[in-house]
Amino acid sequence: MSTHGETPTASAGTPARKTARKRATTPAAAATDTSTGTETAVDSAGEPADNAVTAGAAAKPADTAATKPADTAAALRAETAEALDDIAHAVTDARNAILVPGPDGHDHQHDHDHETKPAGRFGARGKPLDRYSPFFVGFTGALGVLVAWAVYKAVLSVSSILLLILVAAFLAIGLNPAVVRLQGWGLRRGFAVGLVGLAAIGVVTGMVFALAPPIVEQSDGLSTALPGYIDNLKNNKVLNDLNERFDLIDKLKTAATGENASKAVGGVLGGVGLVLGTLFNIITGLILMFYFLAAFDRLKGGAYKLVPASRRERTQLLGNEMLARVGSYLSGAVVIAAIAGVSSFTFMQITGVPYPFALALVVAILDLIPQVGATLGAVVVVIVAFFVSVPVGIAALIFFVAYQQLENWIIYPWVMRKSVNVSDLAAIISVLLGASLLGVIGALLAIPICAAVQLIVREVVIPRQDAA
């Protein structure tokens, strides 16, 4: 309890301090006796003043009236200063409550907790680490760089698996319109997914059975004709002259050592391993495609829930449009590949090129690769045609050059403009960039990604810039 004339010991911002500050700064006022109606002078502490002073003040009413405006102005200044002081203390308390460092760079709230909290069984805690010190900032930055590098190395180590998942998701998005169409006909989604998956497996199996017989037959023919080829080589005068001049046969015998033979066997085993690995990736991709198709709606709904509710409806509309364009692109690519395969089959049937169905299937599969796939298929067919005869080979070369121009400038732009609404220049640039980044997979994914980017730019970026 504070005595008369002493300053209260309460902390700043408390009611006791406010009362003491008001008493100390308010000039002497007159207290009115409610029983007699007379005024009694009081001092700054609220006690009655001396009687002589009171009497003197009562004898001079004119002087009291003259000093009254000055006292009112002083009281207003004191109240204003008190309010500003309270605001400053409130700001300080709020800053300490959210643990913001003070102007000197130190966290005074932590320092206060450290000073007021009693020591534990292991002694008093030290001051917290300064989060703005050069060591703390540098250590945190270096740790972030290490984490980023570790994530980069982890992504590189599983890049093949990620590409496989990406291709499976792409195929699922492309086949989902067929599943939705079957659902529209009254089938449950599980049955629809099963039918579409079986159709995809049937296509892959048909390709294998179409390509396997020609390969086996040609291999048998080569093994049967190989002894005759060797005899012809022995009787060849040019080869004999080269052998006498450069000793080719002895060099071949020297090269045919056990070490070289083991290397050759290793190369063959490596090729077999590559084939088995490719088959494993195909089977894994088909299984993942089944899972993506079965859970397509659930995965899409879960992805949309990650978007804030205020933007979810617009995001769903844009996302559904992007997915529809991917499906349209895959459908358009299949149509273009089918046109290429049918055209090649017709030409080979007319010119008598062997194995027309298998070669047409190769052309159709390679034609799924934008811009360069048709050229690769044409090379295969032209080589086989030259084995038939030179005129047939020349005719095949002319046919595929003409068809390549027709596809690049008429068929492909028309189909893709109808399906994904991508300009010719954007399609060519995106395919070149995708092929340089991810090879064949990048070329396949380039155009649907380009379509999605164009949609975002047209529906989000440009309207925002127009409204700015």
C-alpha positions as semicolon CSV with decimal commas, in nm:
position;residue;x (nm);y (nm);z (nm)
1;M;0,000;0,000;0,000
2;S;0,151;0,331;-0,109
3;T;0,152;0,625;0,131
4;H;0,046;0,985;0,066
5;G;0,274;1,153;-0,185
6;E;0,446;0,829;-0,305
7;T;0,431;0,692;-0,660
8;P;0,251;0,351;-0,683
9;T;0,472;0,051;-0,761
10;A;0,228;-0,123;-1,003
11;S;0,357;-0,211;-1,352
12;A;0,291;0,009;-1,655
13;G;-0,045;-0,038;-1,818
14;T;-0,219;-0,163;-1,494
15;P;-0,519;0,015;-1,334
16;A;-0,313;0,113;-1,028
17;R;-0,056;0,285;-1,245
18;K;-0,325;0,463;-1,444
19;T;-0,485;0,591;-1,121
20;A;-0,156;0,706;-0,978
21;R;-0,056;0,878;-1,303
22;K;-0,394;1,055;-1,317
23;R;-0,363;1,174;-0,958
24;A;-0,011;1,297;-1,010
25;T;-0,087;1,492;-1,327
26;T;-0,435;1,633;-1,248
27;P;-0,425;1,987;-1,090
28;A;-0,602;2,065;-0,765
29;A;-0,976;2,037;-0,797
30;A;-1,266;2,143;-0,588
31;A;-1,481;1,883;-0,414
32;T;-1,845;1,961;-0,357
33;D;-2,007;1,878;-0,027
34;T;-2,340;1,729;-0,122
35;S;-2,490;1,810;0,221
36;T;-2,399;2,184;0,234
37;G;-2,354;2,263;-0,135
38;T;-2,012;2,423;-0,069
39;E;-1,687;2,337;-0,244
40;T;-1,384;2,206;-0,059
41;A;-1,040;2,229;-0,220
42;V;-0,846;1,910;-0,253
43;D;-0,481;1,859;-0,339
44;S;-0,329;1,634;-0,608
45;A;-0,354;1,327;-0,381
46;G;-0,724;1,376;-0,317
47;E;-0,688;1,504;0,052
48;P;-0,860;1,826;0,172
49;A;-0,638;2,127;0,141
50;D;-0,543;2,365;0,421
51;N;-0,831;2,579;0,551
52;A;-0,639;2,895;0,491
53;V;-0,577;2,806;0,135
54;T;-0,943;2,714;0,096
55;A;-1,052;3,037;0,246
56;G;-0,817;3,233;0,024
57;A;-0,943;3,049;-0,283
58;A;-1,301;3,125;-0,181
59;A;-1,214;3,493;-0,132
60;K;-1,091;3,520;-0,488
61;P;-1,361;3,376;-0,719
62;A;-1,241;3,590;-1,009
63;D;-0,893;3,433;-1,002
64;T;-1,038;3,079;-0,997
65;A;-1,256;3,152;-1,300
66;A;-0,957;3,293;-1,483
67;T;-0,739;2,985;-1,428
68;K;-1,012;2,729;-1,509
69;P;-0,947;2,709;-1,892
70;A;-0,575;2,658;-1,829
71;D;-0,648;2,369;-1,592
72;T;-0,882;2,206;-1,848
73;A;-0,615;2,221;-2,123
74;A;-0,356;2,069;-1,890
75;A;-0,598;1,787;-1,806
76;L;-0,659;1,713;-2,177
77;R;-0,285;1,702;-2,245
78;A;-0,236;1,465;-1,955
79;E;-0,515;1,233;-2,075
80;T;-0,372;1,235;-2,429
81;A;-0,027;1,142;-2,302
82;E;-0,181;0,867;-2,091
83;A;-0,367;0,723;-2,392
84;L;-0,054;0,728;-2,608
85;D;0,140;0,556;-2,330
86;D;-0,127;0,285;-2,304
87;I;-0,116;0,228;-2,681
88;A;0,264;0,193;-2,672
89;H;0,246;-0,062;-2,392
90;A;-0,029;-0,256;-2,576
91;V;0,187;-0,274;-2,890
92;T;0,482;-0,397;-2,685
93;D;0,270;-0,666;-2,516
94;A;0,133;-0,784;-2,853
95;R;0,481;-0,802;-3,002
96;N;0,607;-1,008;-2,709
97;A;0,300;-1,234;-2,732
98;I;0,378;-1,338;-3,092
99;L;0,752;-1,373;-3,019
100;V;0,871;-1,100;-3,256
101;P;1,225;-0,979;-3,182
102;G;1,260;-0,625;-3,055
103;P;1,428;-0,336;-3,236
104;D;1,768;-0,449;-3,115
105;G;1,727;-0,790;-3,282
106;H;1,671;-0,990;-2,960
107;D;1,363;-1,177;-2,849
108;H;1,278;-0,999;-2,524
109;Q;0,986;-1,230;-2,450
110;H;1,225;-1,528;-2,443
111;D;1,465;-1,327;-2,231
112;H;1,183;-1,242;-1,990
113;D;1,075;-1,607;-1,968
114;H;1,435;-1,705;-1,904
115;E;1,470;-1,449;-1,625
116;T;1,140;-1,528;-1,454
117;K;1,125;-1,907;-1,492
118;P;1,297;-2,090;-1,206
119;A;1,592;-2,316;-1,274
120;G;1,523;-2,687;-1,324
121;R;1,708;-2,981;-1,182
122;F;1,981;-2,938;-1,444
123;G;2,025;-2,566;-1,385
124;A;1,893;-2,254;-1,550
125;R;1,835;-2,253;-1,925
126;G;2,055;-2,036;-2,141
127;K;1,932;-1,769;-2,374
128;P;1,774;-1,898;-2,700
129;L;1,975;-1,901;-3,020
130;D;1,951;-1,578;-3,212
131;R;1,759;-1,665;-3,529
132;Y;1,904;-1,366;-3,708
133;S;2,268;-1,439;-3,638
134;P;2,496;-1,505;-3,939
135;F;2,566;-1,858;-3,818
136;F;2,198;-1,951;-3,787
137;V;2,109;-1,801;-4,126
138;G;2,404;-1,967;-4,301
139;F;2,341;-2,304;-4,136
140;T;1,973;-2,297;-4,232
141;G;2,056;-2,203;-4,593
142;A;2,317;-2,479;-4,623
143;L;2,071;-2,732;-4,478
144;G;1,811;-2,627;-4,735
145;V;2,062;-2,675;-5,019
146;L;2,151;-3,023;-4,891
147;V;1,785;-3,122;-4,872
148;A;1,724;-2,995;-5,227
149;W;2,027;-3,191;-5,354
150;A;1,908;-3,507;-5,177
151;V;1,562;-3,472;-5,333
152;Y;1,720;-3,420;-5,676
153;K;1,932;-3,736;-5,643
154;A;1,631;-3,934;-5,520
155;V;1,424;-3,822;-5,820
156;L;1,708;-3,921;-6,056
157;S;1,734;-4,265;-5,898
158;V;1,364;-4,336;-5,952
159;S;1,327;-4,146;-6,280
160;S;1,246;-4,463;-6,478
161;I;0,966;-4,552;-6,235
162;L;0,832;-4,197;-6,247
163;L;0,829;-4,205;-6,627
164;L;0,645;-4,537;-6,619
165;I;0,384;-4,392;-6,382
166;L;0,351;-4,085;-6,603
167;V;0,293;-4,294;-6,915
168;A;0,039;-4,513;-6,735
169;A;-0,148;-4,204;-6,612
170;F;-0,140;-4,058;-6,963
171;L;-0,287;-4,375;-7,111
172;A;-0,553;-4,386;-6,839
173;I;-0,653;-4,026;-6,911
174;G;-0,668;-4,105;-7,281
175;L;-0,880;-4,418;-7,232
176;N;-1,113;-4,266;-6,971
177;P;-1,349;-4,118;-7,238
178;A;-1,408;-4,472;-7,368
179;V;-1,490;-4,588;-7,014
180;V;-1,729;-4,295;-6,969
181;R;-1,895;-4,381;-7,301
182;L;-1,951;-4,741;-7,186
183;Q;-2,090;-4,611;-6,857
184;G;-2,333;-4,400;-7,057
185;W;-2,455;-4,720;-7,220
186;G;-2,552;-4,856;-6,877
187;L;-2,241;-5,053;-6,772
188;R;-2,089;-5,020;-6,428
189;R;-1,749;-4,853;-6,415
190;G;-1,574;-5,173;-6,310
191;F;-1,707;-5,365;-6,612
192;A;-1,632;-5,072;-6,841
193;V;-1,272;-5,053;-6,716
194;G;-1,236;-5,428;-6,765
195;L;-1,361;-5,414;-7,123
196;V;-1,133;-5,122;-7,214
197;G;-0,836;-5,292;-7,050
198;L;-0,901;-5,619;-7,228
199;A;-0,925;-5,431;-7,555
200;A;-0,587;-5,267;-7,487
201;I;-0,431;-5,605;-7,401
202;G;-0,583;-5,750;-7,717
203;V;-0,423;-5,477;-7,927
204;V;-0,081;-5,541;-7,772
205;T;-0,119;-5,918;-7,816
206;G;-0,226;-5,872;-8,177
207;M;0,083;-5,666;-8,244
208;V;0,307;-5,934;-8,096
209;F;0,142;-6,212;-8,300
210;A;0,154;-6,001;-8,615
211;L;0,525;-5,925;-8,581
212;A;0,648;-6,258;-8,442
213;P;0,583;-6,487;-8,746
214;P;0,778;-6,274;-8,997
215;I;1,071;-6,246;-8,755
216;V;1,076;-6,621;-8,690
217;E;1,040;-6,703;-9,059
218;Q;1,318;-6,467;-9,162
219;S;1,544;-6,609;-8,889
220;D;1,482;-6,963;-9,013
221;G;1,546;-6,855;-9,370
222;L;1,872;-6,689;-9,269
223;S;1,994;-6,996;-9,080
224;T;1,907;-7,219;-9,378
225;A;2,075;-6,998;-9,636
226;L;2,381;-6,917;-9,423
227;P;2,597;-7,211;-9,547
228;G;2,530;-7,109;-9,906
229;Y;2,629;-6,751;-9,826
230;I;2,956;-6,879;-9,680
231;D;3,032;-7,091;-9,988
232;N;2,963;-6,793;-10,211
233;L;3,203;-6,586;-10,005
234;K;3,474;-6,848;-10,041
235;N;3,434;-6,855;-10,419
236;N;3,418;-6,479;-10,448
237;K;3,724;-6,349;-10,639
238;V;3,705;-6,004;-10,485
239;L;3,703;-6,146;-10,133
240;N;3,995;-6,377;-10,215
241;D;4,197;-6,084;-10,349
242;L;4,121;-5,883;-10,033
243;N;4,223;-6,180;-9,821
244;E;4,557;-6,211;-10,002
245;R;4,626;-5,839;-9,970
246;F;4,501;-5,774;-9,613
247;D;4,498;-6,123;-9,459
248;L;4,134;-6,088;-9,349
249;I;4,071;-6,452;-9,259
250;D;4,371;-6,472;-9,026
251;K;4,263;-6,151;-8,855
252;L;3,915;-6,292;-8,809
253;K;4,060;-6,608;-8,657
254;T;4,275;-6,399;-8,423
255;A;3,972;-6,193;-8,319
256;A;3,771;-6,509;-8,251
257;T;3,934;-6,568;-7,910
258;G;3,768;-6,688;-7,592
259;E;3,768;-6,339;-7,444
260;N;3,595;-6,190;-7,744
261;A;3,354;-6,480;-7,753
262;S;3,264;-6,420;-7,386
263;K;3,211;-6,053;-7,465
264;A;2,982;-6,147;-7,750
265;V;2,788;-6,385;-7,525
266;G;2,763;-6,106;-7,267
267;G;2,627;-5,875;-7,532
268;V;2,368;-6,133;-7,629
269;L;2,267;-6,181;-7,266
270;G;2,247;-5,805;-7,228
271;G;2,014;-5,790;-7,525
272;V;1,798;-6,063;-7,377
273;G;1,789;-5,874;-7,048
274;L;1,686;-5,558;-7,231
275;V;1,400;-5,742;-7,399
276;L;1,283;-5,892;-7,071
277;G;1,307;-5,554;-6,899
278;T;1,100;-5,397;-7,174
279;L;0,833;-5,664;-7,138
280;F;0,831;-5,614;-6,761
281;N;0,784;-5,239;-6,805
282;I;0,498;-5,297;-7,050
283;I;0,320;-5,533;-6,812
284;T;0,375;-5,297;-6,517
285;G;0,248;-5,003;-6,719
286;L;-0,070;-5,194;-6,812
287;I;-0,133;-5,286;-6,448
288;L;-0,085;-4,925;-6,337
289;M;-0,315;-4,812;-6,616
290;F;-0,586;-5,046;-6,481
291;Y;-0,548;-4,899;-6,132
292;F;-0,559;-4,542;-6,261
293;L;-0,870;-4,614;-6,465
294;A;-1,046;-4,784;-6,175
295;A;-0,970;-4,498;-5,932
296;F;-0,988;-4,215;-6,184
297;D;-1,285;-4,029;-6,036
298;R;-1,159;-4,072;-5,680
299;L;-0,810;-3,946;-5,765
300;K;-0,950;-3,651;-5,956
301;G;-1,185;-3,557;-5,671
302;G;-0,903;-3,581;-5,416
303;A;-0,682;-3,355;-5,626
304;Y;-0,958;-3,095;-5,654
305;K;-1,006;-3,095;-5,276
306;L;-0,653;-2,962;-5,235
307;V;-0,766;-2,637;-5,398
308;P;-0,929;-2,367;-5,176
309;A;-1,308;-2,381;-5,179
310;S;-1,335;-2,030;-5,323
311;R;-1,150;-2,140;-5,638
312;R;-1,252;-2,505;-5,651
313;E;-1,535;-2,473;-5,902
314;R;-1,326;-2,286;-6,159
315;T;-1,035;-2,525;-6,106
316;Q;-1,264;-2,823;-6,167
317;L;-1,388;-2,673;-6,493
318;L;-1,035;-2,602;-6,616
319;G;-0,906;-2,941;-6,501
320;N;-1,188;-3,132;-6,670
321;E;-1,122;-2,941;-6,991
322;M;-0,750;-3,031;-6,977
323;L;-0,828;-3,398;-6,918
324;A;-1,076;-3,394;-7,206
325;R;-0,810;-3,248;-7,435
326;V;-0,563;-3,519;-7,340
327;G;-0,822;-3,783;-7,427
328;S;-0,901;-3,606;-7,753
329;Y;-0,532;-3,594;-7,840
330;L;-0,489;-3,966;-7,787
331;S;-0,796;-4,038;-7,999
332;G;-0,665;-3,809;-8,274
333;A;-0,322;-3,974;-8,264
334;V;-0,482;-4,318;-8,301
335;V;-0,683;-4,194;-8,599
336;I;-0,369;-4,057;-8,769
337;A;-0,178;-4,380;-8,701
338;A;-0,464;-4,585;-8,843
339;I;-0,465;-4,375;-9,161
340;A;-0,090;-4,428;-9,199
341;G;-0,119;-4,802;-9,142
342;V;-0,405;-4,850;-9,389
343;S;-0,228;-4,643;-9,656
344;S;0,096;-4,838;-9,615
345;F;-0,086;-5,173;-9,622
346;T;-0,263;-5,076;-9,946
347;F;0,062;-4,970;-10,112
348;M;0,247;-5,286;-10,009
349;Q;-0,036;-5,506;-10,129
350;I;-0,025;-5,339;-10,471
351;T;0,356;-5,348;-10,510
352;G;0,403;-5,698;-10,367
353;V;0,615;-5,609;-10,065
354;P;0,628;-5,913;-9,831
355;Y;0,457;-5,917;-9,491
356;P;0,235;-5,618;-9,562
357;F;0,022;-5,653;-9,247
358;A;0,319;-5,670;-9,009
359;L;0,498;-5,380;-9,178
360;A;0,179;-5,172;-9,182
361;L;0,142;-5,239;-8,811
362;V;0,500;-5,119;-8,754
363;V;0,424;-4,801;-8,950
364;A;0,107;-4,740;-8,745
365;I;0,284;-4,792;-8,412
366;L;0,576;-4,566;-8,501
367;D;0,336;-4,306;-8,641
368;L;0,206;-4,249;-8,286
369;I;0,531;-4,055;-8,231
370;P;0,459;-3,701;-8,357
371;Q;0,648;-3,559;-8,655
372;V;0,922;-3,828;-8,676
373;G;0,733;-4,155;-8,628
374;A;0,606;-4,179;-8,984
375;T;0,960;-4,127;-9,116
376;L;1,094;-4,412;-8,903
377;G;0,822;-4,646;-9,026
378;A;0,889;-4,541;-9,385
379;V;1,259;-4,626;-9,350
380;V;1,174;-4,981;-9,241
381;V;0,934;-5,039;-9,531
382;V;1,168;-4,886;-9,792
383;I;1,455;-5,112;-9,684
384;V;1,236;-5,421;-9,719
385;A;1,109;-5,295;-10,055
386;F;1,463;-5,258;-10,191
387;F;1,523;-5,625;-10,107
388;V;1,234;-5,707;-10,338
389;S;1,368;-5,500;-10,629
390;V;1,514;-5,160;-10,697
391;P;1,203;-5,025;-10,877
392;V;0,981;-5,134;-10,588
393;G;1,219;-4,967;-10,343
394;I;1,218;-4,643;-10,541
395;A;0,837;-4,654;-10,559
396;A;0,817;-4,706;-10,182
397;L;1,051;-4,413;-10,125
398;I;0,841;-4,183;-10,344
399;F;0,518;-4,301;-10,179
400;F;0,632;-4,239;-9,823
401;V;0,789;-3,900;-9,901
402;A;0,460;-3,789;-10,057
403;Y;0,254;-3,933;-9,769
404;Q;0,481;-3,769;-9,511
405;Q;0,413;-3,428;-9,664
406;L;0,041;-3,500;-9,678
407;E;0,033;-3,605;-9,313
408;N;0,248;-3,321;-9,181
409;W;0,069;-3,040;-9,363
410;I;-0,289;-3,159;-9,401
411;I;-0,389;-3,465;-9,196
412;Y;-0,204;-3,397;-8,870
413;P;-0,289;-3,024;-8,836
414;W;-0,654;-3,083;-8,925
415;V;-0,701;-3,368;-8,676
416;M;-0,515;-3,196;-8,393
417;R;-0,693;-2,866;-8,451
418;K;-1,024;-3,048;-8,417
419;S;-0,918;-3,249;-8,111
420;V;-0,694;-3,032;-7,892
421;N;-0,709;-2,687;-8,059
422;V;-0,330;-2,643;-8,079
423;S;-0,169;-2,433;-8,349
424;D;0,076;-2,594;-8,592
425;L;0,373;-2,385;-8,473
426;A;0,303;-2,461;-8,107
427;A;0,271;-2,832;-8,185
428;I;0,604;-2,847;-8,371
429;I;0,793;-2,648;-8,105
430;S;0,645;-2,853;-7,819
431;V;0,733;-3,182;-7,989
432;L;1,093;-3,071;-8,048
433;L;1,131;-2,961;-7,686
434;G;0,966;-3,275;-7,548
435;A;1,181;-3,505;-7,762
436;S;1,499;-3,328;-7,652
437;L;1,402;-3,354;-7,284
438;L;1,247;-3,701;-7,251
439;G;1,294;-3,867;-7,590
440;V;0,999;-4,059;-7,733
441;I;0,793;-4,018;-7,415
442;G;0,851;-3,643;-7,424
443;A;0,737;-3,627;-7,786
444;L;0,418;-3,817;-7,695
445;L;0,336;-3,592;-7,399
446;A;0,439;-3,263;-7,560
447;I;0,118;-3,175;-7,744
448;P;-0,132;-3,243;-7,459
449;I;0,091;-3,047;-7,221
450;C;0,105;-2,766;-7,475
451;A;-0,275;-2,773;-7,500
452;A;-0,308;-2,748;-7,120
453;V;-0,063;-2,457;-7,103
454;Q;-0,247;-2,273;-7,381
455;L;-0,577;-2,322;-7,197
456;I;-0,434;-2,178;-6,873
457;V;-0,283;-1,882;-7,054
458;R;-0,605;-1,809;-7,244
459;E;-0,846;-1,853;-6,950
460;V;-0,637;-1,735;-6,652
461;V;-0,332;-1,528;-6,746
462;I;-0,475;-1,311;-7,025
463;P;-0,799;-1,217;-6,837
464;R;-0,594;-1,124;-6,531
465;Q;-0,366;-0,904;-6,739
466;D;-0,665;-0,741;-6,909
467;A;-0,820;-0,664;-6,571
468;A;-0,496;-0,519;-6,428
